[in-house]
Amino acid sequence: MLIRKQKKLSQSALGKMIGTSGDVIGRYERGDISPSVDVVIKIADALEVSVDYLIGKTSLTLDKDALRRLEDISKLKEENKSFIYNLIDMALRDMKTKNAYA
């Protein structure tokens, strides 16, 4: 519900996007009924979040660009992945240090 509202989507609009009604979306949001896995995937795609986020396994929301980048990294050889992760770690460390003294 939070992501739907952040995206300024009504229950009806989300329902149309995934092929159901706003009433059904409302029932999902209230916990009256549980969607099938296929419906969860459709909702995640429509809201541009991961299925893990929707089912509460993570609080991390990733946009499509971040997901695409992670998918690209996952396809690299291990040595190249390590190089990319080290670059990310250095950038994060530098930003954290910068913010600590700002």
TAVENUR-V652041 format. One record per backbone hydrogen bond with DSSP energy under -1.0 kcal/mol. CO is the residue of the C=O (numbers start at 0). NH is the residue of the N-H. E is the energy in kcal/mol with one decimal. If there is no record, write none. Layout:
BEGIN
<<CO;NH;E> <CO;NH;E>>
END
This chain:
BEGIN
<<0;4;-2.6> <1;5;-2.6> <2;6;-2.0> <3;8;-2.6> <4;7;-1.6> <9;13;-2.4> <10;14;-2.5> <11;15;-2.4> <12;16;-1.9> <13;17;-1.5> <14;19;-3.5> <20;24;-1.8> <21;25;-2.5> <22;26;-1.9> <23;27;-2.3> <24;28;-2.7> <25;29;-2.0> <26;31;-1.9> <26;32;-1.1> <35;39;-2.4> <36;40;-2.2> <37;41;-1.9> <38;42;-2.7> <39;43;-2.7> <40;44;-2.5> <41;45;-2.6> <42;46;-2.5> <43;48;-2.3> <49;53;-1.8> <50;54;-2.2> <51;56;-2.3> <52;55;-1.1> <62;66;-2.4> <63;67;-2.5> <64;68;-2.3> <65;69;-2.4> <66;70;-2.5> <67;71;-2.4> <68;72;-2.6> <69;73;-2.4> <72;75;-1.8> <76;80;-2.4> <77;81;-2.5> <78;82;-1.6> <79;83;-2.3> <80;84;-3.0> <81;85;-2.4> <82;86;-2.0> <83;87;-2.3> <84;88;-2.8> <85;89;-2.4> <86;90;-2.3> <87;91;-2.8> <88;92;-2.5> <89;93;-2.5> <90;94;-2.3> <91;95;-2.7> <92;96;-2.4> <93;97;-2.5> <94;98;-2.7> <95;99;-1.9> <96;100;-1.2>>
END
